[in-house]
Amino acid sequence: MVDISEELIATLKKKAVTLRKHIIRMTHNAQSGHPGGSMSAADIVTALYFHVLRVDPKNPTWPDRDRFVLSKGHACPVWYAALAERGFFPVEELLTFRKLNSRLQGHPELGTTPGVENAAGAEGQGLSFSVGLALAARMDHKPWRVYCILGDGEQDVGQTWEAAMASSKYGLDNLTAFIDRNGIQQEGRTEDIMPLEPLAEKWEAFNWHVLTIDGHDFRQILAAIEEAHRTKGRPTAVISRTVKGKGVSFMENKIKYHGAATSDDELKLALAELEAQEAAI
Amino acid sequence: MTAGPWKMESQRSYFGKALIALGRRNPNVVVVGADTTESIKTIDFGKSFPDRFFQLGIAEPNMISVAAGLAAAGKIAFAATYSVFGSAHTYNVIRQNVAYTNLNVKIFCSHAGLTVGPDGATHQMNEDIALMRGIPRMTVLVPADGPETAKCVDAAAAMKGPIYCRFSRTNVPTITSPDDDFAIGRARVIRDGSDVTLIGCGLMVARCLEAADSLKRAGIKARVINLSTVKPLDTATIDRAARETGGIVTAEEHTVVHGIGAAIASAIAANHPVPVAMVGVQDVFGESGEADELLRKYGLTAEKIVDGAHDVMKRRGQGR
């Protein structure tokens, strides 16, 4: 079992609340964007950026950095928030999200935003892109690893499964995929739109090492990453059970907040809830 | 340069050999394929450099994104298959993962145009130039023959950014020499003339030369331009041709909708408008048949180029 201190968990929990507050403010300020799926992924992104990833904010293109790929590009508010908090660019810049002339595009753009590693928006391309990165690392005998977050809506996309096959063909044990299993996509519940279950069995059938965790439990997230690192000869898929809109009671599990910002009144309520959570840690 | 007799050679063979030579010189070059690697000769690269070759199966969107990931990690990634799969089937992947990202992905596609032959319309990709030239940051190449295909490989590797290059399944006349100058973005005047200009790409360049011979017999001096780069368009060479010859015929093994004819017409409309005639596939699907039969049936012949020359010269006369 991984040795994880209470102190580390508390630090990560606080950071995740900070990211959620940024997500709420950014999408409110833009009056558009995708808060729900950003908040469901916030704990995984926090664990990666504030404990796992070897990255250098002062040298974002350091060749030996670990690669983080966000396949579900609409969740970029959580990515931008993590990058800003990690020091890749000023936190104040977050409020330019989705505005004209901003470096923080509505969906990620490679080459514009320091720390962003891929372009995404059209779903289902990120895992394939991660396969290319992982193949390159292996070819060059480099130790850096690739972490990709996919949405569960993206499990509808055929290319996701093309990438799943290629990953196991090449035994990419330097690739870890988190599936943000929040159960909701743009127009409804995933099981109504296009049933995915049994999802873990699907990934197992594609010859991945599969773990199912609570995607809001830092001990489980970090343990899964440790297990992925120990797993040889196969990529690891971490099916992370999450709550869309996690952290704000009136947003949780609401289809509406896939792609809707809060109103002025909702903003105050949401921030008050998050600040209360922060104080309780 | 006059027309023929020419040696008929395979652009795929030149492509495969050029890739291996490039691979020897540059260890950063990698190749991805999609179950067409024997046909388009990338399998030979795989045999020479097994660690730098990835067979990804019938999954072209994945192939393109994998190439993009390899390029993002510093590789020069060649993705090669048939043009219908490497352009239309993968369009939005190319747009988002290759062009928007401005990565070093070089998409080389054989089996472009009608001359795929008996496989029929599903495999005869007559719309790829239109698709690819519409994407920002994309460079589009159409080599005239085998030696030029090899030059495209080297030039693509030397250039930063995405490239789409299309060529034929069928053997084509070798009209260029390995010693000829080649540069991405430069159209090459391969025959001088002052009465009319014939601009072709791919295997239609040879037909432009045949048409120029035929026009010469009628006392008409036709300039011939090999447009091996469709984008960025060499507007200086095209404008000069418009100014100096007063009429342009374009010839492409591709639909006339948004192909090279359309690109040239819109360029000269902005600078020096002259009459234009477009020889190409007239907004229809192809069908099964032998390559030469198809070219004749769909009007991709030297005779049609000659007709086009007479047409633009007549229209120019009326306008003056």
Interface residues (C-beta under 8 A of the other chain):
Chain A: P63 R67 E109 L110 G111 E117 N118 A119 A120 G121 A122 G124 Q125 S128 F129 S130 V131 G132 L133 A134 L135 A136 A137 M139 D140 G158 Q159 E162 A163 M165 A166 Y170
Chain B: V30 D51 R52 F54 L56 G57 A59 P61 N62 I64 S65 V66 A67 A68 G69 L70 A71 A72 A73 G74 K75 A77 N92 V93 Q96 N97 Y100 T101 N102 L103
